[in-house]
């Protein structure tokens, strides 16, 4: 029997920022996250405020729509990367109705760590969120242990 590397409660306490201009999508994601037990969830429907929220909150994970007025998801991905330190791992999971290969490639090339098409499977999205948060925790532990040497 193997020991767990990460306490599941640690994952549930990570800070998540949801950015989507559609209120219904934000409510759906908030409900999914709350049902799963996440306790630090922040939601935005105004993409123009997303960068400042990203800087202020320093989320452990961002759930991001691509197609938004004012500032789109691609612009936000570029802006996020300019504000992260080189050794940071702050994953972005793109959730979008734009399923073109060009959108997937562009989002991933701009730093998104995962991409899910809307409408999405709720269970799959929950698993992807948990996996990205777990990866982030493991990355932080590795970075801390390397700094000790």
C-alpha positions in Angstrom: 0.0 0.0 0.0 1.5 3.4 -1.0 1.2 6.5 1.0 -0.5 9.6 -0.5 1.8 12.3 -1.5 -0.8 15.0 -1.1 -3.5 15.3 1.5 -6.8 15.7 -0.5 -7.8 18.6 1.9 -4.7 20.5 0.7 -6.0 20.4 -2.8 -9.5 21.6 -1.7 -8.0 24.6 0.0 -6.2 25.9 -3.1 -7.2 29.3 -4.5 -9.1 29.1 -7.8 -10.0 32.0 -10.1 -12.9 31.5 -12.6 -13.1 34.0 -15.5 -16.0 33.7 -17.9 -18.2 36.5 -19.3 -21.3 34.3 -19.1 -22.9 34.4 -15.6 -24.5 30.9 -16.2 -21.1 29.4 -16.8 -19.6 31.0 -13.7 -22.5 29.8 -11.6 -22.1 26.3 -13.0 -18.4 26.2 -12.3 -18.8 27.7 -8.8 -21.4 25.0 -8.0 -19.2 22.2 -9.3 -16.3 23.5 -7.3 -18.3 24.0 -4.1 -19.9 20.5 -4.5 -16.4 19.0 -4.8 -15.4 20.8 -1.6 -13.2 23.7 -2.8 -13.3 26.5 -0.3 -11.3 29.3 -1.9 -13.1 30.1 -5.2 -13.2 33.5 -6.8 -15.3 34.3 -9.9 -15.3 37.1 -12.5 -17.6 37.9 -15.4 -15.7 41.1 -16.4 -12.5 40.1 -18.2 -11.3 43.7 -17.9 -10.8 43.1 -14.2 -9.2 39.7 -14.6 -5.5 40.7 -14.7 -5.8 42.7 -11.5 -7.6 39.9 -9.8 -4.9 37.5 -11.0 -2.2 39.7 -9.5 -4.1 40.3 -6.3 -5.3 36.8 -5.6 -2.3 34.9 -7.0 -4.5 31.9 -7.7 -3.2 28.3 -7.7 -5.4 27.6 -10.8 -7.3 29.7 -13.3 -10.4 28.5 -15.2 -10.5 30.7 -18.3 -13.0 31.2 -21.1 -11.4 32.4 -24.4 -14.3 34.2 -26.1 -15.0 37.3 -24.1 -15.6 41.0 -24.9 -13.1 43.7 -24.0 -10.2 41.4 -23.1 -10.3 37.9 -24.5 -8.7 34.8 -23.0 -5.7 34.9 -25.4 -4.9 38.4 -24.2 -5.2 37.3 -20.6 -2.9 34.3 -21.1 -0.3 36.7 -22.5 -0.7 39.1 -19.6 -0.6 36.4 -17.0 2.7 35.0 -18.3 4.2 38.5 -18.0 3.3 38.7 -14.3 4.6 35.2 -13.3 8.1 34.6 -12.1 10.1 32.2 -14.3 10.0 29.5 -11.6 6.2 29.7 -10.9 3.7 27.0 -11.9 0.3 28.7 -12.0 -1.8 26.5 -14.4 -4.6 27.8 -16.6 -7.4 25.4 -17.7 -9.2 26.8 -20.7 -12.9 26.0 -20.9 -14.3 27.3 -24.2 -16.8 26.7 -27.0 -14.1 27.5 -29.6 -13.0 24.0 -30.4 -10.9 24.8 -33.5 -7.4 23.4 -33.7 -6.1 26.9 -34.0 -7.7 28.0 -30.7 -6.3 24.9 -28.9 -2.8 25.4 -30.3 -2.8 29.2 -29.6 -4.1 28.8 -26.0 -1.5 26.0 -25.3 1.3 27.9 -26.9 0.4 31.0 -24.7 0.8 28.9 -21.5 -2.5 27.2 -20.9 -1.9 23.8 -19.3 -5.1 22.1 -20.3 -8.0 22.7 -22.7 -11.6 21.5 -22.4 -14.4 22.2 -24.9 -17.8 23.4 -23.8 -20.2 21.8 -23.2 -18.0 19.7 -20.9 -18.3 16.6 -18.8 -18.6 17.8 -15.2 -16.7 14.8 -13.8 -13.9 15.1 -16.3 -13.5 18.8 -15.5 -13.5 18.1 -11.8 -10.7 15.5 -12.3 -8.6 17.9 -14.5 -8.9 20.6 -11.9 -7.8 18.3 -9.1 -4.9 16.9 -11.2 -3.7 20.5 -12.0 -3.9 21.5 -8.4 -2.0 18.4 -7.3 0.7 19.0 -9.9 1.0 22.5 -8.6 1.4 21.3 -5.0 4.0 18.8 -6.0 5.9 21.5 -8.0 5.9 23.7 -5.0 7.3 21.0 -2.8 10.0 20.2 -5.3 11.0 23.8 -5.7 11.1 24.2 -1.9 13.3 21.1 -1.5 15.6 22.2 -4.2 16.0 25.6 -2.6 17.1 23.9 0.6 20.2 22.5 -1.1 
